Amino acid sequence: MTKFVSISYSRLLLLFLCLQIFTQAQAQDLDVQIDVDTSGRSVVFAGITVMISLLGLFIMGLSFVRGLAVAGATGVFVMMIASITLLPALLGFTGRRVDTT
C-alpha cells in the first residue's frame, strides 16, 4: 500500500513541476522550492489523512489489526517524508531534463 501512496505523491509533485516548466518556458532555472511549497502541502495533508484513517483501526480492538495499522501508518509517514525531501532533491539535479521523455 505504501508503494502506491508514494507513487501518487510523487506524481503530484511531478505534475506541479511540469506545469511550472510549461508556464515558465523562458526561465533557465526551475524553482523546486515553489513546487514543494505548493504541492508539498497537499502531500502532507493527504499523508496525515491516510495515517489518521489507518490509526483508526485501533478502535477494532484486535491485536493483529493494531499491528497492521501501525505498520501502514509508519510506511505512509516514511513515504510522505521521502516525497517532500528526497524527491525535490532529485528533481533539483535533473532540472528540465525531467520532461524530456
N, CA, C and O atoms as CSV, one atom per row, in Angstrom:
chain,resi,resn,atom,element,x,y,z
A,1,MET,N,N,0.807,-1.180,0.000
A,1,MET,CA,C,0.000,0.000,0.000
A,1,MET,C,C,0.860,1.258,0.000
A,1,MET,O,O,0.531,2.240,-0.666
A,2,THR,N,N,1.946,1.229,0.736
A,2,THR,CA,C,2.787,2.420,0.808
A,2,THR,C,C,3.453,2.715,-0.532
A,2,THR,O,O,3.799,3.861,-0.821
A,3,LYS,N,N,3.630,1.678,-1.346
A,3,LYS,CA,C,4.200,1.899,-2.673
A,3,LYS,C,C,3.255,2.748,-3.516
A,3,LYS,O,O,3.700,3.647,-4.231
A,4,PHE,N,N,1.970,2.474,-3.439
A,4,PHE,CA,C,1.004,3.250,-4.213
A,4,PHE,C,C,0.865,4.666,-3.678
A,4,PHE,O,O,0.653,5.605,-4.445
A,5,VAL,N,N,0.983,4.823,-2.372
A,5,VAL,CA,C,0.937,6.163,-1.782
A,5,VAL,C,C,2.127,6.983,-2.253
A,5,VAL,O,O,1.973,8.148,-2.619
A,6,SER,N,N,3.308,6.387,-2.248
A,6,SER,CA,C,4.492,7.132,-2.679
A,6,SER,C,C,4.432,7.454,-4.165
A,6,SER,O,O,4.887,8.518,-4.585
A,7,ILE,N,N,3.881,6.556,-4.961
A,7,ILE,CA,C,3.753,6.837,-6.395
A,7,ILE,C,C,2.794,7.989,-6.636
A,7,ILE,O,O,3.061,8.859,-7.465
A,8,SER,N,N,1.676,8.002,-5.915
A,8,SER,CA,C,0.713,9.083,-6.139
A,8,SER,C,C,1.266,10.422,-5.646
A,8,SER,O,O,1.029,11.449,-6.283
A,9,TYR,N,N,1.989,10.436,-4.541
A,9,TYR,CA,C,2.585,11.675,-4.058
A,9,TYR,C,C,3.667,12.165,-5.018
A,9,TYR,O,O,3.781,13.364,-5.272
A,10,SER,N,N,4.449,11.245,-5.543
A,10,SER,CA,C,5.499,11.626,-6.493
A,10,SER,C,C,4.904,12.164,-7.780
A,10,SER,O,O,5.424,13.116,-8.363
A,11,ARG,N,N,3.813,11.554,-8.222
A,11,ARG,CA,C,3.157,12.053,-9.435
A,11,ARG,C,C,2.591,13.441,-9.226
A,11,ARG,O,O,2.608,14.267,-10.139
A,12,LEU,N,N,2.086,13.705,-8.021
A,12,LEU,CA,C,1.568,15.049,-7.724
A,12,LEU,C,C,2.687,16.081,-7.778
A,12,LEU,O,O,2.510,17.156,-8.352
A,13,LEU,N,N,3.829,15.768,-7.189
A,13,LEU,CA,C,4.965,16.699,-7.233
A,13,LEU,C,C,5.461,16.896,-8.665
A,13,LEU,O,O,5.785,18.015,-9.063
A,14,LEU,N,N,5.520,15.820,-9.433
A,14,LEU,CA,C,5.980,15.931,-10.817
A,14,LEU,C,C,4.999,16.711,-11.682
A,14,LEU,O,O,5.407,17.435,-12.590
A,15,LEU,N,N,3.705,16.564,-11.402
A,15,LEU,CA,C,2.709,17.320,-12.153
A,15,LEU,C,C,2.901,18.815,-11.952
A,15,LEU,O,O,2.866,19.584,-12.913
A,16,PHE,N,N,3.103,19.229,-10.707
A,16,PHE,CA,C,3.322,20.649,-10.462
A,16,PHE,C,C,4.627,21.130,-11.073
A,16,PHE,O,O,4.708,22.272,-11.526
A,17,LEU,N,N,5.651,20.283,-11.096
A,17,LEU,CA,C,6.905,20.684,-11.724
A,17,LEU,C,C,6.749,20.820,-13.231
A,17,LEU,O,O,7.277,21.761,-13.824
A,18,CYS,N,N,6.035,19.898,-13.854
A,18,CYS,CA,C,5.817,20.001,-15.300
A,18,CYS,C,C,4.969,21.213,-15.650
A,18,CYS,O,O,5.199,21.854,-16.675
A,19,LEU,N,N,3.986,21.537,-14.807
A,19,LEU,CA,C,3.215,22.761,-15.035
A,19,LEU,C,C,4.101,23.993,-14.929
A,19,LEU,O,O,3.931,24.958,-15.675
A,20,GLN,N,N,5.040,23.954,-14.004
A,20,GLN,CA,C,5.975,25.067,-13.863
A,20,GLN,C,C,6.883,25.160,-15.090
A,20,GLN,O,O,7.231,26.261,-15.518
A,21,ILE,N,N,7.265,24.029,-15.651
A,21,ILE,CA,C,8.106,24.033,-16.851
A,21,ILE,C,C,7.359,24.673,-18.022
A,21,ILE,O,O,7.929,25.468,-18.769
A,22,PHE,N,N,6.079,24.319,-18.176
A,22,PHE,CA,C,5.313,24.858,-19.303
A,22,PHE,C,C,4.970,26.330,-19.130
A,22,PHE,O,O,4.907,27.067,-20.115
A,23,THR,N,N,4.748,26.770,-17.900
A,23,THR,CA,C,4.380,28.176,-17.695
A,23,THR,C,C,5.594,29.092,-17.704
A,23,THR,O,O,5.466,30.274,-18.026
A,24,GLN,N,N,6.755,28.584,-17.362
A,24,GLN,CA,C,7.963,29.398,-17.335
A,24,GLN,C,C,8.951,28.890,-18.366
A,24,GLN,O,O,10.075,28.519,-18.029
A,25,ALA,N,N,8.536,28.875,-19.606
A,25,ALA,CA,C,9.380,28.325,-20.665
A,25,ALA,C,C,10.637,29.152,-20.881
A,25,ALA,O,O,11.659,28.603,-21.292
A,26,GLN,N,N,10.597,30.451,-20.617
A,26,GLN,CA,C,11.754,31.294,-20.868
A,26,GLN,C,C,12.754,31.269,-19.722
A,26,GLN,O,O,13.914,31.624,-19.931
A,27,ALA,N,N,12.358,30.869,-18.529
A,27,ALA,CA,C,13.273,30.864,-17.379
A,27,ALA,C,C,14.249,29.694,-17.492
A,27,ALA,O,O,13.866,28.592,-17.884
A,28,GLN,N,N,15.486,29.940,-17.153
A,28,GLN,CA,C,16.501,28.909,-17.275
A,28,GLN,C,C,16.514,27.941,-16.102
A,28,GLN,O,O,16.763,26.748,-16.279
A,29,ASP,N,N,16.252,28.443,-14.921
A,29,ASP,CA,C,16.306,27.576,-13.749
A,29,ASP,C,C,14.907,27.369,-13.182
A,29,ASP,O,O,14.059,28.260,-13.225
A,30,LEU,N,N,14.696,26.192,-12.661
A,30,LEU,CA,C,13.414,25.857,-12.044
A,30,LEU,C,C,13.531,26.038,-10.545
A,30,LEU,O,O,14.560,25.712,-9.953
A,31,ASP,N,N,12.512,26.542,-9.949
A,31,ASP,CA,C,12.498,26.725,-8.513
A,31,ASP,C,C,11.723,25.561,-7.902
A,31,ASP,O,O,10.494,25.587,-7.834
A,32,VAL,N,N,12.447,24.554,-7.464
A,32,VAL,CA,C,11.821,23.377,-6.871
A,32,VAL,C,C,11.176,23.745,-5.540
A,32,VAL,O,O,10.264,23.061,-5.076
A,33,GLN,N,N,11.647,24.821,-4.932
A,33,GLN,CA,C,11.057,25.266,-3.675
A,33,GLN,C,C,9.594,25.676,-3.870
A,33,GLN,O,O,8.765,25.415,-2.998
A,34,ILE,N,N,9.266,26.307,-4.988
A,34,ILE,CA,C,7.877,26.658,-5.280
A,34,ILE,C,C,7.054,25.395,-5.458
A,34,ILE,O,O,5.911,25.320,-5.007
A,35,ASP,N,N,7.636,24.406,-6.113
A,35,ASP,CA,C,6.951,23.130,-6.328
A,35,ASP,C,C,6.632,22.460,-4.999
A,35,ASP,O,O,5.518,21.979,-4.795
A,36,VAL,N,N,7.596,22.428,-4.102
A,36,VAL,CA,C,7.379,21.790,-2.806
A,36,VAL,C,C,6.413,22.613,-1.961
A,36,VAL,O,O,5.625,22.063,-1.192
A,37,ASP,N,N,6.479,23.933,-2.107
A,37,ASP,CA,C,5.586,24.786,-1.327
A,37,ASP,C,C,4.135,24.589,-1.740
A,37,ASP,O,O,3.249,24.565,-0.887
A,38,THR,N,N,3.882,24.450,-3.027
A,38,THR,CA,C,2.502,24.313,-3.485
A,38,THR,C,C,1.978,22.892,-3.332
A,38,THR,O,O,0.929,22.679,-2.725
A,39,SER,N,N,2.690,21.936,-3.869
A,39,SER,CA,C,2.186,20.563,-3.814
A,39,SER,C,C,2.626,19.828,-2.558
A,39,SER,O,O,2.034,18.807,-2.207
A,40,GLY,N,N,3.649,20.323,-1.876
A,40,GLY,CA,C,4.088,19.668,-0.647
A,40,GLY,C,C,3.050,19.739,0.445
A,40,GLY,O,O,2.905,18.806,1.234
A,41,ARG,N,N,2.319,20.851,0.496
A,41,ARG,CA,C,1.238,20.955,1.479
A,41,ARG,C,C,0.153,19.924,1.202
A,41,ARG,O,O,-0.411,19.343,2.129
A,42,SER,N,N,-0.137,19.700,-0.067
A,42,SER,CA,C,-1.137,18.691,-0.423
A,42,SER,C,C,-0.670,17.296,-0.039
A,42,SER,O,O,-1.456,16.482,0.444
A,43,VAL,N,N,0.611,17.023,-0.255
A,43,VAL,CA,C,1.168,15.716,0.097
A,43,VAL,C,C,1.110,15.503,1.600
A,43,VAL,O,O,0.733,14.424,2.056
A,44,VAL,N,N,1.478,16.514,2.373
A,44,VAL,CA,C,1.456,16.378,3.830
A,44,VAL,C,C,0.025,16.208,4.332
A,44,VAL,O,O,-0.222,15.378,5.207
A,45,PHE,N,N,-0.911,16.971,3.800
A,45,PHE,CA,C,-2.300,16.856,4.224
A,45,PHE,C,C,-2.862,15.473,3.892
A,45,PHE,O,O,-3.524,14.853,4.724
A,46,ALA,N,N,-2.596,14.993,2.673
A,46,ALA,CA,C,-3.093,13.672,2.287
A,46,ALA,C,C,-2.434,12.576,3.111
A,46,ALA,O,O,-3.097,11.614,3.499
A,47,GLY,N,N,-1.145,12.707,3.385
A,47,GLY,CA,C,-0.455,11.701,4.190
A,47,GLY,C,C,-0.979,11.644,5.607
A,47,GLY,O,O,-1.158,10.560,6.162
A,48,ILE,N,N,-1.227,12.803,6.201
A,48,ILE,CA,C,-1.764,12.819,7.564
A,48,ILE,C,C,-3.179,12.238,7.587
A,48,ILE,O,O,-3.551,11.545,8.534
A,49,THR,N,N,-3.962,12.518,6.552
A,49,THR,CA,C,-5.307,11.957,6.478
A,49,THR,C,C,-5.270,10.435,6.390
A,49,THR,O,O,-6.044,9.759,7.067
A,50,VAL,N,N,-4.389,9.895,5.571
A,50,VAL,CA,C,-4.272,8.438,5.447
A,50,VAL,C,C,-3.768,7.833,6.749
A,50,VAL,O,O,-4.237,6.772,7.160
A,51,MET,N,N,-2.812,8.497,7.406
A,51,MET,CA,C,-2.299,7.967,8.671
A,51,MET,C,C,-3.388,7.963,9.740
A,51,MET,O,O,-3.490,7.000,10.501
A,52,ILE,N,N,-4.190,8.997,9.815
A,52,ILE,CA,C,-5.276,9.036,10.796
A,52,ILE,C,C,-6.297,7.937,10.517
A,52,ILE,O,O,-6.792,7.293,11.441
A,53,SER,N,N,-6.607,7.729,9.247
A,53,SER,CA,C,-7.581,6.681,8.927
A,53,SER,C,C,-7.031,5.292,9.234
A,53,SER,O,O,-7.771,4.417,9.683
A,54,LEU,N,N,-5.744,5.087,8.995
A,54,LEU,CA,C,-5.154,3.789,9.333
A,54,LEU,C,C,-5.080,3.586,10.844
A,54,LEU,O,O,-5.321,2.485,11.339
A,55,LEU,N,N,-4.749,4.639,11.568
A,55,LEU,CA,C,-4.696,4.512,13.022
A,55,LEU,C,C,-6.084,4.385,13.629
A,55,LEU,O,O,-6.216,4.018,14.797
A,56,GLY,N,N,-7.116,4.681,12.855
A,56,GLY,CA,C,-8.485,4.453,13.303
A,56,GLY,C,C,-8.816,2.980,13.452
A,56,GLY,O,O,-9.830,2.625,14.053
A,57,LEU,N,N,-7.968,2.125,12.909
A,57,LEU,CA,C,-8.178,0.682,13.069
A,57,LEU,C,C,-7.946,0.220,14.500
A,57,LEU,O,O,-8.316,-0.900,14.851
A,58,PHE,N,N,-7.341,1.062,15.331
A,58,PHE,CA,C,-7.167,0.724,16.741
A,58,PHE,C,C,-8.506,0.524,17.439
A,58,PHE,O,O,-8.586,-0.189,18.439
A,59,ILE,N,N,-9.543,1.143,16.923
A,59,ILE,CA,C,-10.856,1.064,17.546
A,59,ILE,C,C,-11.405,-0.361,17.500
A,59,ILE,O,O,-12.211,-0.742,18.349
A,60,MET,N,N,-10.977,-1.144,16.522
A,60,MET,CA,C,-11.489,-2.513,16.386
A,60,MET,C,C,-11.085,-3.382,17.564
A,60,MET,O,O,-11.838,-4.281,17.939
A,61,GLY,N,N,-9.938,-3.150,18.152
A,61,GLY,CA,C,-9.529,-3.884,19.341
A,61,GLY,C,C,-8.843,-5.217,19.091
A,61,GLY,O,O,-8.540,-5.932,20.046
A,62,LEU,N,N,-8.592,-5.568,17.854
A,62,LEU,CA,C,-7.890,-6.816,17.543
A,62,LEU,C,C,-6.396,-6.548,17.458
A,62,LEU,O,O,-5.966,-5.544,16.891
A,63,SER,N,N,-5.613,-7.450,18.025
A,63,SER,CA,C,-4.172,-7.194,18.116
A,63,SER,C,C,-3.486,-7.198,16.749
A,63,SER,O,O,-2.607,-6.371,16.505
A,64,PHE,N,N,-3.866,-8.107,15.858
A,64,PHE,CA,C,-3.193,-8.137,14.558
A,64,PHE,C,C,-3.593,-6.943,13.711
A,64,PHE,O,O,-2.809,-6.493,12.875
A,65,VAL,N,N,-4.787,-6.423,13.907
A,65,VAL,CA,C,-5.211,-5.230,13.169
A,65,VAL,C,C,-4.451,-4.009,13.677
A,65,VAL,O,O,-4.154,-3.097,12.905
A,66,ARG,N,N,-4.139,-3.987,14.959
A,66,ARG,CA,C,-3.338,-2.889,15.503
A,66,ARG,C,C,-1.949,-2.888,14.879
A,66,ARG,O,O,-1.405,-1.833,14.555
A,67,GLY,N,N,-1.385,-4.073,14.714
A,67,GLY,CA,C,-0.074,-4.171,14.064
A,67,GLY,C,C,-0.116,-3.690,12.626
A,67,GLY,O,O,0.804,-3.014,12.166
A,68,LEU,N,N,-1.191,-4.040,11.910
A,68,LEU,CA,C,-1.341,-3.561,10.534
A,68,LEU,C,C,-1.497,-2.047,10.486
A,68,LEU,O,O,-0.969,-1.380,9.596
A,69,ALA,N,N,-2.230,-1.520,11.458
A,69,ALA,CA,C,-2.439,-0.068,11.485
A,69,ALA,C,C,-1.131,0.673,11.728
A,69,ALA,O,O,-0.842,1.665,11.059
A,70,VAL,N,N,-0.349,0.198,12.673
A,70,VAL,CA,C,0.926,0.863,12.976
A,70,VAL,C,C,1.895,0.720,11.802
A,70,VAL,O,O,2.584,1.675,11.443
A,71,ALA,N,N,1.947,-0.462,11.212
A,71,ALA,CA,C,2.852,-0.673,10.078
A,71,ALA,C,C,2.442,0.178,8.879
A,71,ALA,O,O,3.294,0.774,8.220
A,72,GLY,N,N,1.151,0.237,8.596
A,72,GLY,CA,C,0.689,1.053,7.475
A,72,GLY,C,C,0.925,2.535,7.699
A,72,GLY,O,O,1.359,3.241,6.789
A,73,ALA,N,N,0.641,3.013,8.905
A,73,ALA,CA,C,0.843,4.430,9.206
A,73,ALA,C,C,2.324,4.798,9.175
A,73,ALA,O,O,2.685,5.886,8.727
A,74,THR,N,N,3.173,3.901,9.643
A,74,THR,CA,C,4.613,4.148,9.601
A,74,THR,C,C,5.115,4.192,8.161
A,74,THR,O,O,5.925,5.048,7.805
A,75,GLY,N,N,4.636,3.277,7.349
A,75,GLY,CA,C,5.034,3.269,5.939
A,75,GLY,C,C,4.591,4.520,5.209
A,75,GLY,O,O,5.348,5.083,4.418
A,76,VAL,N,N,3.372,4.957,5.469
A,76,VAL,CA,C,2.879,6.186,4.840
A,76,VAL,C,C,3.691,7.388,5.314
A,76,VAL,O,O,3.990,8.284,4.524
A,77,PHE,N,N,4.048,7.415,6.594
A,77,PHE,CA,C,4.852,8.518,7.117
A,77,PHE,C,C,6.221,8.569,6.450
A,77,PHE,O,O,6.690,9.645,6.078
A,78,VAL,N,N,6.863,7.416,6.297
A,78,VAL,CA,C,8.186,7.369,5.656
A,78,VAL,C,C,8.089,7.819,4.198
A,78,VAL,O,O,8.933,8.580,3.726
A,79,MET,N,N,7.069,7.352,3.490
A,79,MET,CA,C,6.913,7.746,2.091
A,79,MET,C,C,6.563,9.224,1.953
A,79,MET,O,O,6.978,9.876,0.994
A,80,MET,N,N,5.799,9.754,2.913
A,80,MET,CA,C,5.462,11.166,2.877
A,80,MET,C,C,6.717,12.015,3.072
A,80,MET,O,O,6.923,12.995,2.357
A,81,ILE,N,N,7.546,11.641,4.030
A,81,ILE,CA,C,8.784,12.375,4.272
A,81,ILE,C,C,9.727,12.261,3.072
A,81,ILE,O,O,10.366,13.242,2.691
A,82,ALA,N,N,9.813,11.081,2.482
A,82,ALA,CA,C,10.674,10.912,1.306
A,82,ALA,C,C,10.159,11.730,0.124
A,82,ALA,O,O,10.950,12.249,-0.663
A,83,SER,N,N,8.844,11.847,-0.002
A,83,SER,CA,C,8.280,12.599,-1.121
A,83,SER,C,C,8.533,14.094,-0.998
A,83,SER,O,O,8.651,14.784,-2.010
A,84,ILE,N,N,8.616,14.601,0.223
A,84,ILE,CA,C,8.822,16.045,0.351
A,84,ILE,C,C,10.276,16.418,0.613
A,84,ILE,O,O,10.597,17.604,0.690
A,85,THR,N,N,11.170,15.424,0.754
A,85,THR,CA,C,12.588,15.745,0.934
A,85,THR,C,C,13.458,15.154,-0.171
A,85,THR,O,O,14.216,15.881,-0.813
A,86,LEU,N,N,13.361,13.858,-0.400
A,86,LEU,CA,C,14.239,13.193,-1.360
A,86,LEU,C,C,13.873,13.510,-2.803
A,86,LEU,O,O,14.752,13.781,-3.621
A,87,LEU,N,N,12.595,13.477,-3.118
A,87,LEU,CA,C,12.177,13.731,-4.499
A,87,LEU,C,C,12.525,15.145,-4.971
A,87,LEU,O,O,13.031,15.289,-6.084
A,88,PRO,N,N,12.280,16.195,-4.178
A,88,PRO,CA,C,12.715,17.523,-4.639
A,88,PRO,C,C,14.226,17.644,-4.820
A,88,PRO,O,O,14.689,18.365,-5.704
A,89,ALA,N,N,14.989,16.946,-3.993
A,89,ALA,CA,C,16.444,16.971,-4.176
A,89,ALA,C,C,16.825,16.334,-5.511
A,89,ALA,O,O,17.689,16.848,-6.221
A,90,LEU,N,N,16.186,15.224,-5.849
A,90,LEU,CA,C,16.459,14.586,-7.141
A,90,LEU,C,C,15.971,15.436,-8.308
A,90,LEU,O,O,16.608,15.476,-9.361
A,91,LEU,N,N,14.844,16.114,-8.121
A,91,LEU,CA,C,14.340,16.996,-9.172
A,91,LEU,C,C,15.251,18.204,-9.368
A,91,LEU,O,O,15.365,18.721,-10.479
A,92,GLY,N,N,15.891,18.648,-8.308
A,92,GLY,CA,C,16.843,19.745,-8.430
A,92,GLY,C,C,18.041,19.355,-9.281
A,92,GLY,O,O,18.592,20.190,-9.999
A,93,PHE,N,N,18.447,18.090,-9.204
A,93,PHE,CA,C,19.562,17.626,-10.036
A,93,PHE,C,C,19.160,17.482,-11.493
A,93,PHE,O,O,19.941,17.817,-12.383
A,94,THR,N,N,17.959,16.989,-11.753
A,94,THR,CA,C,17.554,16.738,-13.133
A,94,THR,C,C,17.166,18.011,-13.867
A,94,THR,O,O,17.452,18.157,-15.055
A,95,GLY,N,N,16.512,18.941,-13.159
A,95,GLY,CA,C,16.132,20.200,-13.788
A,95,GLY,C,C,15.110,20.001,-14.896
A,95,GLY,O,O,14.100,19.325,-14.699
A,96,ARG,N,N,15.365,20.582,-16.048
A,96,ARG,CA,C,14.429,20.498,-17.178
A,96,ARG,C,C,14.478,19.148,-17.889
A,96,ARG,O,O,13.608,18.852,-18.708
A,97,ARG,N,N,15.454,18.348,-17.595
A,97,ARG,CA,C,15.546,17.027,-18.231
A,97,ARG,C,C,14.475,16.067,-17.762
A,97,ARG,O,O,14.320,14.993,-18.342
A,98,VAL,N,N,13.729,16.425,-16.726
A,98,VAL,CA,C,12.693,15.551,-16.217
A,98,VAL,C,C,11.548,15.420,-17.222
A,98,VAL,O,O,10.803,14.441,-17.184
A,99,ASP,N,N,11.402,16.378,-18.103
A,99,ASP,CA,C,10.281,16.381,-19.040
A,99,ASP,C,C,10.703,16.003,-20.461
A,99,ASP,O,O,9.993,16.339,-21.409
A,100,THR,N,N,11.826,15.321,-20.641
A,100,THR,CA,C,12.300,15.006,-21.994
A,100,THR,C,C,11.709,13.726,-22.557
A,100,THR,O,O,11.730,13.524,-23.771
A,101,THR,N,N,11.186,12.865,-21.711
A,101,THR,CA,C,10.630,11.608,-22.250
A,101,THR,C,C,9.163,11.674,-22.451
A,101,THR,O,O,8.556,10.700,-22.896
